[in-house]
Amino acid sequence: GIDEVLVYCVNDAAVMSAWADHMKIAGSNLTFLCDPRLELTKALGLELNHPGPMSKLGNTRCKRFAAYVVDGVVKHIEVSEAEDDPAGDDRPEASCIDNMLAKIAAL
């Protein structure tokens, strides 16, 4: 099974805490984390710096992705992006739950 789902954004702790409260995740296996200095984002090579989305977002962000990690080892990663959709907004399916569960089951 899945022990924990980590959700993180290039944002500050106050925003992530407020988002977690709004989503009412207390007591679930969801944990919201922040990456305000892009440390994890850069380590994973997932900086979203395409000029299209960045013209609207401003600061560098993280690409839309999902990773399956076991004991700190990335076993599978999916990034929702395409040449015509660098932010993955139009077609986020690669990093959505149904696709990830299928990929995990295939391992």
Buried (B, 14 or more C-beta within 10 A) or exposed (E): EEEEBEBBBBBEEEEBEEBBEEEEBEEEEBEBEBBEEBEBBEEBEBBBEBEEBBEEBEEEBBBBBBBBEEEEEEEBBBBBBEEEBBBBEEBBEBBBEEBBEEBBEEE
